[in-house]
């Protein structure tokens, strides 16, 4: 009987935030398995600022700066994958709807899971704009593991270290999960 390690394909969307790095670290410390294949995915929206009054050279220079910034981010995660002895790839997409892009990418590579940070925007901004993690949680056909932004609330009995994780799979609703998390924080 031959023993083989089955590969889990996991998409980890990242941005420039410390919280994205913490989500990656959470994976390494808590659920990393031999055989996993991580796809580190960075998506940024197309640069369509108002360049009124900018010269062609200035616009080109701005685009080159953004390209260098993206390449630096991907190199940082390539280094982390090597350091942590994880098989994986880094990938970059330009898309005006990051949530849709994450799901499409995950489907195209046959991902088993998406693991991502929650940006932790305030309630007003999240209500008006929605959130990328919320969109992915509601629409992805595979399990989604969202690592919440750590809270630094100090309670009477010590520091709350926020270990709740929001997970939805096949029809579970984000709202019900969010309610259960809020109840545990009281």
Secondary structure, DSSP 8 states (H G I E B T S, - for coil): --------EEEEEE-SSHHHHHHHHHHHHHT--TT-EEEEEEEE-------TT--HHHHHHHHHHHHHHHHHHHHHHHHHHHHTT-EEEEEEEE-S-HHHHHHHHHHHHT-SEEEEE-----HHHHHHH--HHHHHHHH-SSEEEEE------EETTEE-----EEEE-TT--HHHHHHHHHHHH-
